[in-house]
Amino acid sequence: MTVEGTAERKTARGGSKRTTAKKATPTKKATQSGTRNSARPDEAEQDQLVQLLTPEGKRVEHPDYAIDLSPEELRGLYRDMVLTRRFDAEATTLQRQGELGLWASLLGQEAAQIGSGRALRDDDYVFPTYREHGVAWCRGVDPTNLLGMFRGVNNGGWDPNSNNFHLYTIVIGSQTLHATGYAMGVQKDGADSAVIAYFGDGASSQGDVAESFTFSAVYNAPVVFFCQNNQWAISEPTEKQTRVPLYQRARGFGFPGVRVDGNDVLACLAVTKAALDRARTGQGPMLVEAFTYRMGAHTTSDDPTRYRADEERLAWEAKDPILRLRKYLEAEGFVDDAYLAAIDEESETLGKRVRDAVRAMPDPDHMAIFENAYADGHALVDEERAQFAAYQASFADAEAAAEGN
């Protein structure tokens, strides 16, 4: 199957017909012991973690969240995560080679993104940050389109309404306001679709997010707030941002929150589907905290070795989301060596396609930056356009003079 084959999984994107999810209410049954930065969560936090697949690849049940996927669907989730990780690795390499100005890696967060992304229906609308490459994949956005902005050749790269996937948002937390407003519009239109807003643990401290929580609760908006708590807001650990687990913040605004194992693709799928179904049926917003870990740097301009210990990273590598699903698939006999080799080959094909596409991207029109700044034009913009045109022409004049000599 090619990259474009993701379109063939339209049914999976709309929610598996065999997938069921019970009432979206946090449970108090213990499901896993985990780590939060270098420390273990306290017993109460541990009790709230929803998990369906252990780090060892063992399938477990949860009283409030059930899911039933076919072997084909499970293999599809594995393929999604492997190819997304390969694309992400290629983008990081391209930045190191000078082909991209910046890149924000999702390494380690594949389960949170693929699980939640595959819980969405086609008519749902997504508001991402700048790291949701896996969700973009689930929505059918060509991976090469994600790279234009980071190369500096466009301002986004895709039509948001073609895939119901908004453009990447660099301003921290502002997309939660956009999502809330859009959800209020969906509600007024009488549609039964839902909206999901992605943000990180650092963004949860922004005022925009608090305002989004207030508006969505008061207006009972059909929006799911999906927080990927990857433990670090650049160099600031979660402990320096909050005195309570992030999912508990929802309670103060009047709607439920739940913490899910963000490295468990099955749990992320089940919990997100339940939250979306809840929103669609008029029960209002919900906060999902995917408890995961950023394995790499915040962006390619960051050096995580300056602020966190290797032991912490190694502890989380043992919870790798792809490895745990692979262990489960192998144990159940759902995959064989030929299938795994085919996925690896497909991932290399994707890497090459992305690499070739980036290097073939044309440079943007230098004067396009002045277009559409004002509907009716502006004297100051005209002046700046003329100055910039003269500056650009000076390079051609210099080259012509050098050739003449």
C-alpha positions as CSV (number, residue, x, y, z in Angstrom):
1,M,0.0,0.0,0.0
2,T,1.3,3.4,-0.9
3,V,1.1,6.6,1.2
4,E,-1.9,7.6,-0.8
5,G,-3.4,4.3,0.4
6,T,-4.4,6.1,3.6
7,A,-7.5,7.3,1.8
8,E,-8.5,3.7,1.5
9,R,-8.8,3.6,5.3
10,K,-11.7,6.1,5.2
11,T,-13.8,3.8,7.3
12,A,-11.1,3.6,10.0
13,R,-10.8,7.4,10.1
14,G,-14.5,7.6,10.5
15,G,-14.4,5.2,13.4
16,S,-14.3,1.4,13.2
17,K,-17.7,-0.3,13.0
18,R,-16.5,-2.7,15.6
19,T,-15.2,-0.1,17.9
20,T,-17.3,0.5,21.1
21,A,-16.6,2.9,23.8
22,K,-18.5,3.3,27.1
23,K,-19.4,6.3,29.1
24,A,-16.6,8.9,29.2
25,T,-16.2,9.0,33.0
26,P,-12.8,8.7,34.6
27,T,-12.4,5.5,36.6
28,K,-10.6,4.8,39.8
29,K,-9.4,1.4,39.0
30,A,-5.6,1.0,38.9
31,T,-4.3,0.1,35.4
32,Q,-0.6,1.0,35.3
33,S,2.4,2.3,37.2
34,G,4.0,5.1,35.2
35,T,6.6,7.8,35.5
36,R,6.2,11.5,35.4
37,N,9.5,13.1,34.5
38,S,12.0,11.3,36.9
39,A,9.4,10.6,39.5
40,R,6.5,8.2,39.7
41,P,3.0,9.6,39.9
42,D,1.3,9.3,43.2
43,E,-1.2,6.6,43.8
44,A,-4.3,8.7,43.0
45,E,-2.9,9.7,39.7
46,Q,-1.9,6.1,38.9
47,D,-5.4,5.0,39.6
48,Q,-6.8,7.4,37.0
49,L,-4.6,6.3,34.0
50,V,-6.7,4.5,31.4
51,Q,-4.8,1.7,29.7
52,L,-5.7,-1.1,27.3
53,L,-2.3,-2.3,26.2
54,T,0.6,-2.5,28.7
55,P,4.2,-1.6,27.9
56,E,4.9,-5.4,27.6
57,G,2.3,-5.7,24.9
58,K,-0.4,-7.4,27.0
59,R,-4.0,-6.6,26.4
60,V,-6.0,-5.5,29.4
61,E,-9.6,-4.4,29.9
62,H,-11.0,-1.2,31.4
63,P,-14.5,-0.9,33.0
64,D,-15.3,2.3,31.3
65,Y,-13.6,2.1,27.9
66,A,-14.0,-0.9,25.7
67,I,-12.7,-1.4,22.2
68,D,-12.9,-4.3,19.7
69,L,-10.7,-4.0,16.6
70,S,-10.1,-6.6,13.9
71,P,-6.6,-7.8,13.1
72,E,-6.7,-5.7,9.9
73,E,-7.5,-2.5,11.9
74,L,-4.8,-3.3,14.4
75,R,-2.3,-3.7,11.6
76,G,-3.5,-0.4,10.2
77,L,-2.7,1.4,13.5
78,Y,0.8,-0.2,13.5
79,R,1.4,0.9,9.9
80,D,0.2,4.4,10.7
81,M,2.6,4.8,13.6
82,V,5.6,3.3,11.7
83,L,5.1,5.5,8.7
84,T,4.5,8.6,10.8
85,R,7.7,8.0,12.7
86,R,9.6,7.5,9.5
87,F,8.3,10.7,8.0
88,D,9.2,12.5,11.2
89,A,12.7,11.2,11.2
90,E,13.2,12.2,7.5
91,A,12.0,15.7,8.3
92,T,14.4,16.0,11.2
93,T,17.3,14.9,8.9
94,L,16.2,17.3,6.2
95,Q,16.4,20.2,8.8
96,R,19.9,19.1,9.9
97,Q,20.9,19.2,6.2
98,G,19.7,22.7,5.8
99,E,16.6,21.9,3.8
100,L,14.1,23.0,6.5
101,G,14.4,26.0,8.8
102,L,12.9,24.2,11.8
103,W,11.1,21.0,12.7
104,A,9.1,19.9,15.7
105,S,9.4,16.2,16.1
106,L,6.6,13.9,17.4
107,L,9.0,11.1,18.4
108,G,7.4,9.1,21.2
109,Q,3.9,10.6,20.7
110,E,2.7,8.4,17.8
111,A,0.1,6.5,19.8
112,A,-1.5,9.6,21.2
113,Q,-1.8,11.1,17.7
114,I,-2.7,8.0,15.7
115,G,-5.1,6.7,18.3
116,S,-7.0,10.0,18.6
117,G,-6.8,10.7,14.9
118,R,-8.4,7.4,13.9
119,A,-11.2,8.1,16.4
120,L,-12.4,11.0,14.3
121,R,-15.1,11.0,11.7
122,D,-14.7,12.6,8.3
123,D,-17.1,15.4,9.3
124,D,-15.2,16.2,12.5
125,Y,-12.9,19.2,12.5
126,V,-9.3,19.3,13.8
127,F,-7.4,22.3,15.2
128,P,-3.7,21.3,15.6
129,T,-0.6,22.9,17.0
130,Y,2.6,22.4,15.0
131,R,3.5,18.9,16.0
132,E,0.4,16.9,15.0
133,H,2.0,15.1,12.0
134,G,0.3,11.9,12.9
135,V,-3.1,13.4,13.1
136,A,-2.5,15.1,9.7
137,W,-1.7,11.6,8.4
138,C,-5.0,10.3,9.6
139,R,-6.8,13.1,8.0
140,G,-5.3,12.4,4.6
141,V,-3.0,15.4,4.4
142,D,0.0,14.6,2.2
143,P,3.1,14.6,4.4
144,T,5.0,16.7,1.9
145,N,2.4,19.5,2.4
146,L,3.4,19.8,6.1
147,L,7.0,20.7,5.1
148,G,6.4,23.8,3.0
149,M,5.9,26.1,5.9
150,F,9.0,24.8,7.6
151,R,11.0,25.3,4.4
152,G,9.6,28.9,4.1
153,V,7.9,28.4,0.7
154,N,4.3,28.8,1.8
155,N,2.1,29.8,4.8
156,G,0.5,26.4,5.4
157,G,0.5,24.1,2.4
158,W,-3.1,22.7,2.3
159,D,-6.7,23.8,2.2
160,P,-8.1,23.2,5.7
161,N,-11.6,22.5,4.5
162,S,-10.4,19.7,2.2
163,N,-9.6,17.5,5.1
164,N,-11.3,19.3,8.0
165,F,-7.7,19.8,9.3
166,H,-6.8,23.4,10.2
167,L,-3.4,24.9,9.4
168,Y,-0.7,24.4,12.0
169,T,-0.8,27.0,14.7
170,I,2.5,28.4,16.1
171,V,1.0,30.8,18.6
172,I,0.8,28.7,21.8
173,G,-2.7,27.8,22.8
174,S,-4.7,30.1,20.4
175,Q,-6.1,27.2,18.4
176,T,-8.2,26.2,21.4
177,L,-10.1,29.4,21.1
178,H,-10.6,28.8,17.3
179,A,-11.8,25.3,18.0
180,T,-14.3,26.5,20.7
181,G,-15.7,29.1,18.4
182,Y,-16.0,26.6,15.5
183,A,-17.7,24.1,17.8
184,M,-20.2,26.8,18.9
185,G,-20.9,27.3,15.2
186,V,-21.4,23.6,14.6
187,Q,-23.8,23.6,17.5
188,K,-25.8,26.5,16.1
189,D,-25.9,24.8,12.7
190,G,-27.5,21.7,14.3
191,A,-24.8,19.4,13.0
192,D,-23.8,16.2,14.9
193,S,-20.1,16.5,14.2
194,A,-17.5,17.3,16.8
195,V,-14.4,19.4,17.1
196,I,-11.0,18.5,18.6
197,A,-8.3,20.9,19.7
198,Y,-4.7,19.6,20.3
199,F,-2.3,21.3,22.6
200,G,0.6,20.5,24.9
201,D,1.2,20.6,28.6
202,G,2.9,24.0,28.3
203,A,0.0,25.5,26.4
204,S,-2.3,24.4,29.2
205,S,-0.9,27.3,31.2
206,Q,-1.9,29.9,28.6
207,G,-4.9,32.2,29.2
208,D,-6.3,31.3,25.8
209,V,-6.8,27.7,27.0
210,A,-8.6,28.8,30.2
211,E,-10.9,31.1,28.2
212,S,-11.6,28.2,25.8
213,F,-12.5,26.0,28.8
214,T,-14.9,28.7,30.1
215,F,-16.7,29.4,26.8
216,S,-17.0,25.7,25.9
217,A,-18.4,24.8,29.3
218,V,-20.9,27.7,29.4
219,Y,-22.1,27.1,25.9
220,N,-21.9,23.3,26.1
221,A,-19.9,23.3,22.9
222,P,-19.2,20.0,21.2
223,V,-15.4,20.2,21.5
224,V,-12.8,17.8,22.8
225,F,-9.6,19.3,24.3
226,F,-6.8,16.8,23.7
227,C,-3.7,17.6,25.7
228,Q,-0.5,15.7,24.9
229,N,1.3,15.9,28.1
230,N,4.8,15.1,27.0
231,Q,6.3,16.2,30.3
232,W,8.3,19.1,29.1
233,A,7.3,22.6,27.9
234,I,10.6,23.1,26.2
235,S,12.8,23.0,29.3
236,E,10.1,23.4,32.0
237,P,8.8,20.2,33.5
238,T,5.1,19.8,34.2
239,E,5.7,20.0,38.0
240,K,6.6,23.7,37.5
241,Q,3.3,24.4,35.7
242,T,0.7,22.8,37.9
243,R,0.0,21.4,41.4
244,V,-2.6,18.9,40.1
245,P,-2.7,16.5,37.2
246,L,-3.7,18.4,34.1
247,Y,-6.9,16.4,33.4
248,Q,-8.3,17.5,36.8
249,R,-8.3,21.1,35.7
250,A,-11.4,20.4,33.7
251,R,-13.4,19.9,36.9
252,G,-13.0,23.5,37.9
253,F,-14.6,24.6,34.6
254,G,-17.5,22.2,34.9
255,F,-16.8,19.4,32.5
256,P,-15.0,16.0,32.9
257,G,-11.4,15.2,32.3
258,V,-9.6,11.9,31.9
259,R,-6.0,10.8,31.8
260,V,-5.1,8.1,29.2
261,D,-1.8,6.3,28.6
262,G,-0.5,8.4,25.7
263,N,1.8,5.6,24.6
264,D,-1.2,3.1,24.3
265,V,-2.7,3.6,20.8
266,L,-5.8,1.4,21.8
267,A,-6.6,3.4,24.9
268,C,-6.1,6.7,23.0
269,L,-8.5,5.5,20.3
270,A,-11.1,4.3,22.8
271,V,-11.0,7.4,25.1
272,T,-11.0,9.9,22.2
273,K,-13.9,8.1,20.5
274,A,-15.9,8.2,23.7
275,A,-15.2,11.9,24.2
276,L,-16.2,12.7,20.6
277,D,-19.4,10.7,20.9
278,R,-20.2,12.5,24.1
279,A,-19.7,15.9,22.4
280,R,-21.9,14.9,19.4
281,T,-24.8,13.9,21.7
282,G,-25.0,17.3,23.3
283,Q,-23.1,16.5,26.5
284,G,-20.5,19.3,26.0
285,P,-16.7,19.5,26.2
286,M,-14.2,17.0,27.7
287,L,-10.5,17.2,28.4
288,V,-8.3,14.2,27.5
289,E,-4.8,14.3,28.9
290,A,-2.6,11.9,27.0
291,F,0.2,11.1,29.4
292,T,3.2,10.5,27.1
293,Y,6.8,11.7,26.6
294,R,8.7,13.7,24.1
295,M,11.6,11.4,23.2
296,G,13.5,14.0,21.2
297,A,14.0,17.7,21.3
298,H,11.2,20.3,21.6
299,T,12.3,21.4,18.1
300,T,15.5,21.1,16.2
301,S,16.7,24.3,17.8
302,D,16.6,22.7,21.2
303,D,19.1,20.5,23.1
304,P,17.2,18.4,25.7
305,T,20.4,17.0,27.2
306,R,20.8,20.4,28.9
307,Y,17.8,20.0,31.1
308,R,16.8,16.4,31.5
309,A,18.6,13.2,32.4
310,D,19.3,10.2,30.1
311,E,17.8,7.9,32.7
312,E,14.4,9.5,32.3
313,R,14.5,9.1,28.5
314,L,15.6,5.4,28.8
315,A,12.7,4.7,31.2
316,W,10.2,6.0,28.6
317,E,11.9,4.1,25.7
318,A,10.7,0.9,27.5
319,K,7.2,2.2,26.9
320,D,7.7,2.8,23.2
321,P,4.2,2.9,21.6
322,I,5.2,1.2,18.4
323,L,7.1,-1.6,20.1
324,R,4.3,-2.4,22.5
325,L,1.7,-2.8,19.7
326,R,4.2,-4.9,17.7
327,K,4.6,-7.2,20.7
328,Y,0.9,-7.6,20.9
329,L,0.5,-8.3,17.2
330,E,3.2,-10.9,17.2
331,A,1.9,-12.6,20.3
332,E,-1.5,-12.9,18.7
333,G,-0.2,-14.1,15.4
334,F,-1.6,-11.0,13.5
335,V,1.6,-10.2,11.8
336,D,4.5,-12.2,10.3
337,D,8.0,-11.3,9.2
338,A,6.9,-10.7,5.6
339,Y,4.3,-8.1,6.8
340,L,6.8,-6.3,9.0
341,A,9.4,-6.2,6.2
342,A,6.8,-4.8,3.8
343,I,6.0,-2.0,6.2
344,D,9.7,-1.2,6.6
345,E,10.0,-1.1,2.9
346,E,7.0,1.2,2.5
347,S,8.4,3.5,5.2
348,E,11.7,3.8,3.2
349,T,9.7,4.6,0.1
350,L,7.9,7.3,2.0
351,G,11.2,8.8,3.3
352,K,12.6,9.0,-0.2
353,R,9.4,10.6,-1.6
354,V,9.5,13.2,1.1
355,R,13.1,13.9,0.6
356,D,12.8,14.3,-3.2
357,A,9.6,16.5,-2.8
358,V,11.2,18.9,-0.4
359,R,14.3,19.4,-2.5
360,A,12.1,20.0,-5.6
361,M,10.0,22.7,-3.9
362,P,10.2,26.0,-5.8
363,D,11.2,29.1,-4.1
364,P,8.3,31.4,-3.3
365,D,7.6,34.7,-5.1
366,H,9.6,37.2,-3.0
367,M,6.9,39.9,-3.6
368,A,4.0,37.7,-2.6
369,I,4.4,38.7,1.0
370,F,2.9,42.1,0.3
371,E,-0.2,40.7,-1.4
372,N,-3.5,40.5,0.5
373,A,-2.2,42.5,3.5
374,Y,-5.0,45.0,3.0
375,A,-8.1,44.5,0.9
376,D,-7.9,47.9,-0.7
377,G,-4.1,48.5,-0.5
378,H,-2.1,50.7,1.8
379,A,0.4,53.5,1.2
380,L,2.9,52.1,3.7
381,V,2.7,48.6,2.2
382,D,3.3,50.2,-1.3
383,E,6.3,52.0,0.1
384,E,7.7,48.8,1.7
385,R,7.0,46.8,-1.5
386,A,9.0,49.4,-3.6
387,Q,11.9,49.3,-1.1
388,F,12.1,45.6,-1.1
389,A,11.9,45.4,-4.9
390,A,14.9,47.8,-5.1
391,Y,16.8,45.7,-2.5
392,Q,16.2,42.5,-4.6
393,A,17.2,44.3,-7.8
394,S,20.5,45.3,-6.2
395,F,21.6,41.7,-6.2
396,A,21.0,41.4,-10.0
397,D,22.9,44.7,-10.5
398,A,25.8,43.4,-8.5
399,E,25.9,40.1,-10.4
400,A,25.8,42.0,-13.7
401,A,28.7,44.3,-12.6
402,A,30.8,41.3,-11.5
403,E,30.2,39.6,-14.9
404,G,31.2,42.7,-16.7
405,N,34.5,42.8,-14.8
